[in-house]
């Protein structure tokens, strides 16, 4: 027996309308075509699906079995069609984000809260991009957007600038280095450096200053939370380097100070990396817009 979705819709329409005429109107076919469809289905089944000469038209026991099948399957088919339509029109989809900037979790959450209200049908997930190679994962469609400060020339990947930030030195107000106008690589010798639990190559202090100068701190202490880093720094348990906007945003206490790294200071950029064929999706455009707006708030705080 070969049952098609149109057969299930036919059974359901006749049951709901109580006759062929109204059912044919609902299905946008002629009454004659509907009668032929029913006869063909009954020939396949080998049983009658309707009680003949009954008004309103009633389903037989076999017809009721087919109706129950229609009631189970058709809602799932309709939901799938609506989902595909949303994907086609850019109203729904998947947005899996990988973050290569450890401090950016605090910045990203307000962005996603605004995004959720605009796009409730988009499935959002966050993956710590520091735990795997996020950009190759983007190319393989394992994630859909990567927040990164290290743009690369990759086929099929587009980098959209979000904002500039300055990595700044942070120390207790009582620390000897707090008296300096700026600090350089040599000042980190003999110091306990407090960092996020991230490999050195992905930390600005190492990639931009210490590794090029071949300077090694006396000790490195890794801490997950920004607030805890600032607590330890304020307690003079070590020094740190954090993005300037992070220090302004957390505002833990007045017991620590910030200083530029090098006399001219360092400037870094943060980017949103997306696949080139998806950057024009409406929800992707909105996410990047919200990210830039939140970034402007942080920089003006």
Secondary structure by P-SEA (a helix, b strand, c coil): ccccaaaaaaaaaaaaaccaaaaaaaacccaaaaaaaaaaaaaaacccccccccccbbbcaaaaaaaaaaaacaaaaaaaaaaaaaaaaccbbbbbbbbccccccccaaaaaaaaaaacccbbbbbccccccaaaaaaaaccccccccccccccccbbbbbcccccbbbbbcccccccccccccccccccccccccccccccccccccccccccccccbbbbbccaaaaaaaaaaccccccccaaaaaaacccccbbbbcccccbbbbbbbbbccccccccaaaaaaaaaaaaaaaaaaac
